[in-house]
């Protein structure tokens, strides 16, 4: 295979970028979970 899609670029050339995106992904997951937790808490608060 030849062309621009023959060799997918790996993160081995940029380990700092890989770490950055992993941390970003973890932060997004934590934020979504925290938001979901607060939403459920508020939802059940309103039912009392």
N, C-alpha and C positions, 0 to 999 in steps of 0.2 A: 504494500500500500504506500502510495506516495501522495503528498499534498499536505495541506495545513493541519489535517486531522490524523495524520499517520501516527505521530508520537504524542500522546497526551503529556502535557507538562506536569511533572511531579513537584511536590512541595519540598523535595530534597534540596533544591537550589535555594529555597527560602524557608528555613526552619522557623524563623521569627514570625513570618506571616502565618504559618500553620498554628503556632502557639497562640497568636493574636486571635485567629478565627475560632479556635477551640474555646478560648476564654470568652469570646463574644457569644458563642453558642450557649455556653453554660449560663452566662448572665441573662440571656434572653429566656432560657428555660426557667431560671429562678424567678425572673420577673413575671412570667406568665403564671407560674404556680402561685406566687404571692397574690397576684391580681385575682385569680380564681378563688383563692382562699378568702380574701376580703369580700368578694362578691357573694360567696355562699354564706359567710358570716352575716352580712347585711341582710341577705334574703331571709335567713332564719330569725334575725332580730325583728323584722317587720311582721312576722307571724305571731309573735307573742302579744 
